Amino acid sequence: MADEILASYWTVSGLTEPAVGREWSLFGWLDRCREAATAGFVGLGLWHADIEHMLESRSLAELSKVFADAGLSCFEAEFLTDFFADPVDPARAESDRRRRLLFDTASAFGAHHIKVGNLLGRPRELDRVTEAFAELCEDAAVNTDAKVAYEFMPFDANVRSLDAALRLVEGAAQPNGGLAIDTWHMAKLGIDPAELRRLPPQYLAWVELSDGQLADMPDLGYETLNHRKLPGEGEFDMAGYVAAVRAAGYRGPWGVEVISAEQRGLPIDAEFRRAFETTAAVLRDNQGDQ
């Protein structure tokens, strides 16, 4: 049976300006859903800024109906950060507001997962992050059936290794809490595919594919937001990463998250078609024993 693939938000957002400007898409929601279904995706992701923009004129119920009517079923909501900040910190107030938005969105769509992490690289004791992650998962469970997937990355001041990531999710010990494994971040952190084979399957909440060059550009943040490659079109060991998470027991849908200026400049149909075809080819060529 063919693997199910979801198009993460930035892969098919069109001419947006991630982290530096307008983050909501100029592509209509109906058009995105139709293109996703036509290309072969089972679902889509939405970034918090795009959700907020669309809610200015529509309800979550209306947005989720368009999604379902297009034949889509797998949904990703992102991104929550600063959930581990102190209650008196203004960043925590904004995080709590966004938390509610993402919980409500996940509930309306029957989301597969909500992505969380430390995008801004705020330093915090790992024990406190772990405690806050457990609290977040408990809160999520009251509001939605979605998993809470912690995405660790080079910009995270607290969780920058597989050991630290495992300490986080094992310490939190929540049935709905796990890790989001992004091959871009794994490669840029220097995590060899073989290391992922030791991940307990219950903590493999989400896996998304992205390719790129092995050597870092001078500005890794700029590279991350503008120079990723579609799966199979870069230098990463995509076959190794896919084989490793399969061997670890991952059997869920796959995401493709390619944050790329080149990808964003494509027409909407080409964005969806190329993202699906390249991702499907990598997965098809690396089926393994399932």
Protein Blocks (a to p, Z undefined) as FASTA:
>chain_A
ZZdddddfklmnojadehilcfbdfbdfklmmmmmmmnopabdcddfklmmmmmmmpcfk
lmmmmmmmnopabdcddddehklpcfklmklmmmmmmmmmmmmmmmmnopabdcddjfno
pacdfklmmmmmmmmmmmmmmmoccdcdddddfklmkbccfklmmmmmmmnopakbccdd
dfklmmmnopafklmmmpcfklmmbccdddddfbdcfblmlmmmmmcccehiambdfklm
mmmmmmnopabdcddddddfklmmpcfklmmmmmmmmmmmmmmmmnopZZ
